[in-house]
Amino acid sequence: MSSSVFFSLLGLSEEHSQPVGKKEEEADTNSDLCFLIHKKDAIENSYWFELFMDDLPLWGFVGEMPPGKNSENGKHALYTHKSINVKYNKDQIIHVNLTQDNLRPLEAGRTVDMTYSVNWIPTEITFARRFDVYLDYPFFEHQIHWFSIFNSFMMVIFLTGLVSMILMRTLRNDYAKYAREDDDLESLERDVNEESGWKLVHGDVFRPPSSLVLLSAVVGTGAQLALLVLLVILMAIIGTLYVGRGAIVTTFIVCYALTSFISGYVSGGMYSRSGGKHWIKCTILTASLFPFLCFGIGFLLNTIAIFYGSLAAIPFGTMVVVFVIWGFISFPLALLGTVVGRNWSGAPNNPCRVKTIPRPIPEKKWYLTPSVVSLMGGLLPFGSIFIEMYFVFTSFWNYKVYYVYGFMLLVFLILLVVTVCVTIVGTYFLLNAENYHWQWTSFFSAASTAVYVYLYSIYYYYVKTKMFGFFQTSFYFGYTLMFCLGLGILCGAVGFLGSNLFVRRIYRNIKCD
């Protein structure tokens, strides 16, 4: 039974039963065979359908296989009757529910009559509370959810206290040595030769990093995504975005376009301060990096959906609208932000002058190498969002309505604080090892959080879901990859900006010349 039949019956105003199917023998042999193959495959793989009536969802399975039977017996049973109960308050639909019965064996040459009935039931529930029935309060407000928030909050207090205590004690001693006014040149030179650590790389710490254009683009994009996520969460808390179909996605796309000025401003200012000259290249990369990465993944998934004949395929008109929004709103705002950033915050303001000849980086132990620091940097941030990731994944892939955006706001703020603290510690250890390549290391140290989230998604796929087959697997990991790309860029930018402020702060108070 096609979805168009369901949509056509939803406007009925009386309870009745009417056959809407047809006899299989009336179809030609090829159609009959295709019907059986598709229905049997859907039943074997527990496919279910989703319909909407006045933005309220209806769910149901295609059929089932009786206990003790298997596909080799051909005992596939198809639900042949759909009963829809519609609760209404005056002229407003409040609740809809679908039940199915009349299982009939699915066999070639057998008559299959599909019927439906609609029953209208008055109710006193108000329109404002029509979505309450879809909110799984016991699941989302379980005590483990509250405990995870408390645990993450305690982690923040511990980390901030630890960072403040260790770094300020260490830096205070270093400042005392370098702030002595009565040392002559000879004693100062002797102290410097005897010392080792972050102070010795003051002439290289502000040296422009490799791939400056790319780093500026991802930092600007990450700053935009951080503001975007914060805005969407706040709008969801205030406006209950879960009520309308696609409201979150629409809000995300529109807000992304409107906040593109931020990405241009941050990347343009950073690129100019570091002495970059190819600002047009930086602007184009900043405006197109994340959207085109998502477009590439989405195009591949859309091709797969079209090949399988799935309704998950995005209509061509929708893609055109999204591209127009990017071309006429997002890109111009990113360009404007770059121009403003170059002129208002693009002047170099490094506390220490960069030496002409780069200082050689000494060999250090393996755990002080940039790759290890980067990989370990994402563990604690991932730990702070681990429980929330379970609820988010369950909402998205098990089709629960996520509504606890207050929890999400707290977890997001905790993630930002933990990311900054961990990245600052990693940057300090790297500089103390006399390695001044901290820019990309600080970015990847924070961005590695997304790597652990993706690894968790693999565990979730095999343990918590029953998905299998190329189509479901590709969509699961494709959408998860898009999410992790955004999360990695966001966390990486936050970590870099926090480390940048930290580095400028500590080198501002020492004698660099």
N, C-alpha and C positions, 0 to 999 in steps of 0.2 A: 504494500500500500504506500503510495507516494505521499510526501509531505504536503503537496498541494491539496490533497483530499482533506487532510486534517485542517489546514488553514481555512478551507472553504466551509467546513462544518462549524467553526467556532462562533459564528454569528447566529446560530439557531436559538430560538426562544421557547422551545417546547421539548419535552422528553419524548423521544421516539426511537425506533430502531429501523435501520434502513440498510439493505445490502449495497455495498459500494464496490465489490470485487467483480471478478468475472471467472468463468470456467477456464481452466487451463487448456482444455482441448480446443477452445476457440482460438487460441494463439497458435502461431506457426511453431514448427518443431524447434527452430533456433531460439525463439523467444522463450519457449517452454523450458529449454535446457538452461538458458542463461538465468531465468527466474529461479530455478532449482539450485543452481550452483551458487548464486549470490546469497540466497536465503540460507542455505545449509552452511555456507562459510560464515555468515553473520551469526547464526545460532551457535556453531561450534566455538567461535571466538568471543561469545558473550557480548556481541555488539548491542548497543542501546541507542535510541534516538532521543532527540531533544526538540521540543516544539515550544512556541511562545504564544500566549494569549494575553494581550494587553501588557506586554513585557513581563508576564509571569511565566516561569518555565514549567514544562510538563516533560516527564521522563518515563521511558518504558523500554523493556527488552523486546527484541524482535521475536524471540521464541525461546524454547529450552529443549534440552534433551532429558527424557525421563531417567530417573535413577537406575543405574545398572546397565544403561545402554551406551553404546559408543557409535562413532561415526560409521563404522563398517557395517552396522546393522541397518543403517538408513533410517533410524527412528528419530528423525528430527520433527519436533512439534512446533507449529506456528500458532501464535495467538491470533484468533480471528475476530475477537470482539473487544472494542475499546469503549470504556465507560468514563465519561468526563463529568465530574461534579464541579459546578461553578457556584461559589458563594458570592452574593452581591449585597451591597448596602445602597438602597435607592438606585441611582443610575450608575453606580461605580462597582466594578469587579474587584473583589477583595482577595479571593483565594480560588485556585483551580487545582484539581487533583485528577490523575489518570489511573484507572485500574484496568487490568486485562484478564480475560478468561477465555473459555472455549478453545482449549488446545486441540488442534487437529493435526494428524500426521501429514508431513510434507512428502507427497509421493507423486510421481509423474502420472498423468491421466486422471487425477483425483480432482473433484470439484472443490474449489476453495471460495467460500462466500465470506467476505469481510464486512462486518457490521460495526456500527457505533451507536452510542446513545449519549444524550446530554441531559443532565439534571440540574435545574437552577434552584438554589437553596438560599433563602434570605438569612442575613446575619447582622449582628449589631457591631461587629468590629469596624473601626474607622479606617478610612483610606490611608491615613498616616502610618498605621501599624500593619499594613498588608504584607510586608516583607518579614515580619517577625517570625513567621513559621519556617522560614528558610535559614534562620540564624541558629547555628548549633551552639547554644550557650554552654552546655556541659563540656564540649570539646575545646572551644577556644578559651573559656574562662576556668579551665581546670587548674588546680592548685600548682601543678608543675609549671604552668605558664607564669604564674605569679612568682614562683620560686626562681625561675630562670632570670626574670627581671631583677629580682633582689640579688641573685648571685652575680649578675653582670654589673650591677651598681656597686657592689662591694669590690669587684675587680677594678673598677674605675678608681675608687678611693685608694685602694692599695697601690695601683700603678702610679697615680699622680703623686701620692706621698713618697713612694720609692724614688721616682724620678727627681722630685724636688730635693729629697734628702741627699741622695748620692751625688747628683750633679752639682748642686749648690755647694756642698762641702768640698768637692774636688775643685770646682772652679774658684771658690773663695781662696783656697791655698795658692792656686796658680796666679790669681790676680795679685795676691800679696807679694809674690816674688817679682812680678813684672811691673808693679806700681812703685817700687822703691826709687825715690828721687835722688838719694845720696850715693848710689852706686856709680863708680867711674866706668869708663868704656871697657877697661880691661876685665874688671870683675863681671860686668854684664855679659861680655863675650864668653867668659869662662862658664857662667851659669847656663848660657844658651847651649854651649857645647856639651855640658853635662846633662842637660835636660833632653827628654825625648817626648814625643806626643803631639797633640793637636796644635801646639803653639809653633812648632817648627814648619808647618805647612801653610803659614799665613800668607806667603807670597804666591801660593798656587791654589788656595781653596776657592778663590773666586774666578778661576780660569774657566772660560766658557766650555761647557760640556760638548762631547761629540753629538752629532745629529741634533743640533740646537733647534732646528725647525720642527722636527718631530716632537721633541720634548716640550717645546712651547705649545704645540698644538694639543697634545694629550693633557697637559696641565690646564690649559684653558678650557678644554672640553670637560675635564673632570670637575673643575670649579662650577661650570654651568650645570652639570648633572647633579652635583651636591645641592645647589639651590633649587633645581627642578624637583628633585625627590622631596625636599622639605616642603615646597609649595604644594605639591600634589597630596602629600600626607595631610597637611593642614586643611586643604580644601575637602579632602575625604572626611576628615573629622567634623568639619562644619556643615558640609552639604550632603553627606551620605551618598557618595558616588556609586556605591554598590547597588543602588536601586535600579538604575537604567542599564540596559545592555550596552556594553562597550563604552560606558561613561569614563572609566579609568583610562582606557587607551586613547580616547578622543582628547581627554584633558591632558594626558601626557604629551601628545603630539602638538597640541596648540601651545601649551606652556613651553615646550622645547623650542618652538619657533620664536616665541616672545622673549625667551631668556637668552637667545643667541648673542645678544650684545655683551653679556658677561664673558662668554668664551673668547670673543674677539678682544675685549678689553684686557683680560688677564694674559692671554697669549701675546698680544701686541706689545704690552708693557714689558713683559718678561723678555721677549725677543729683542726689543730695542735696548734694554738695560744691559744685555749681554753682548751688545755690539753687532747684532745681526743686520744684514743689509738687504736680504731678499724678503721683504715684508709681504709682497703680493703672494709669493709662494706660501708663506706662513699663514696668510689669511685664507687662501683656498683650502689648505690642508686642515686648518682648524674648523672651517665651516662644513667640510665634507667628510672628515675622517669617520666619525661615529655613524652618521646617517648612511654612508655608503657601505660600511661594514655590515650594518643591519640589513640594508637593501640586498647585498650580495647573498647573505644567509636566507633572507626572506624569498628572494627570487628562486633559489635552489629548492626550498621547501614548497613554494608555489608550483614549481614544475613537477615535483613529485606528486602533489595533490591533484593536479590536472591529469597526470598520467593514470592515477588510480580512480579518477572520476569522483573525487571527494568534494563535499561542500566546504571543506576547510580552505579551499583555494580562494585567494583574495581577488575580488573582481577588478578588472582592468581600470574601471572608472575610479575606484578607490585609490589605486596606485597613482593615477594621474593627479588626483586631488592632493595627495601627500607630496608629490613632486612639485606641484605648483606652490604649495605652502612653503616648501624648502626654498624654491627658487626666488619667490617674490617677497618672502618675509624673513626667513631664517638667514639666508645668505647676505642680504643687504644689512641686516642688523649686526651680523658678525663683522662685516666690512666696516661699518660705522664704529663698532667697538674697538676694532684694531686701530683705526685712525685716532680715536680719542685716547686709547691706551698709549700709543706712541708719543703723543704730544703732551699728555698730562702726567704720565708715570713712567716715561721711557728714559729719563735721564739716569746715567750710571751713578750709583750711590754706594759703591763698595767701601767698607771700612778700611780695607787694606789694598795696596797697589799690587797688581799682578806682575811677577817677575818675568823677564824675557825668556829665560831658559827654564824649562820645567824641571822640577826637582825629581830625582829618581825615587821610586817607591821601593822601600826595603821589603825583603821577604818576611812574611809573618806566618803564624800558625794557621792551619786550615780553617779553623772556626772564625777567623777574622777576615777571611776573603769575602769580596762583595757577593759572590754567588750564595755562600752559606748564610751571610747576614740577610740577604734578600729572601731566601727560602724560609728562614726561621721567623722573619718578621711578620708573616701572616698568621701564625698559629694563635696568638692571643686574640687578635681581632676576630678570627673565625670562631674561637671559643665563646666570644661575647654574643654572637648571633646564631650559634649552632641550633639552639632550641627553636628560635623564631623561624629559621629556615625550614624546619620540619612542618610548622603550621602553614607557611607560605606554599611549600611544595604540595602539601595535602590539599590546600584550598584550590590550587591551580589545576592539579592533575586528578584529584578526586572530586572536583566540581562542588566543593563547599563554598558558601558565600563568606569571604573574608570581610569582617567588619570591625575588628579590634584595632583600629588605626591608632588609638592611643598607645597601645603596646608597641606598635611599629615605630611611632615617633620616639619613644623612650629608647628602644633598641638602636634606632638610627643615630641618635645623639651619643649614646654609649659607644657605638662603633667609631664615630668620629674622634671621640676623646681617646679611646684606647689606641686607635691607629696613630694619632699624633704622638702619644707617649712612647709607644713601641718604636716608632720610626726615629724619634729624637735619640733614644738610647742607642739604637743601631748606628745612627750617624756619628754619635760621640765615640763609640768604640772604633768605628772605621777611621775617623780622624786621629784618634789616639794611636792607631796603628800606622800613622803617617801616610795614609792613603787619602788623597784629596779628591778622588773621583766619587764624591758623595751624591751628586745630583741624580744620576740614573739609579744608583743603589737605593737611595731613599724612596724613589718612585716605585721600583720593583719590590722593595721590602714591604710597602703597604699594599701594592697591587697583588701580591702573592696570596692575599686573602681569597681572591676569586678562584685561584687554583684549588684551594682546599674546599671551597664551595662546590666546584665542579666535580671534585673527587667524591664529595658527599652525595652529589646527584647520581653518580654511578651506583653507589651503595643503595640509595633510595630506589633507583630503578629496578634493581635485581631483588631487593628484599621487601619493599613496601608496595610495589605495583605488580600487576599481572600482565603488563604489556609485553608483546612480542611481535615479531614481524618487522620488515623493513620500514613500512609506512609509519607505524607508531614509534619505532625507535628513532627514526630520522627526525620526526617532529619533536619528540621529547628532548633529544640532545641538541637539536638545532635551536629551539627556543631557550634552552638552558645556556647554550653558548652565547646567545645574544645578551641574556641577563648577566652572565659572568663577565663579558666584555665591558658592559656598562659599569658593573660593580668594580672591576679591576681599575678602570680608568678613573672612576670616582675616588676610590681609596688611594690610588697612586698619587693623584693630584693633592688630596688632603695631606698625605704624608710628606710630599715634597714641600708644600707651602709651609707646613709646620717646621720641618727641618731647616728651610730657608730662613725663617724668622729666628730660629735657635742659633744657626751659624752666624748670622749677622749680629746677633746680640752678644755672643761670647767674644767675637773678634773686635767688637767696637770698644771694648774696655781694656785692650792690651796695647802695648807700644809696638806698632808694626814696623816702624822705620828705625 
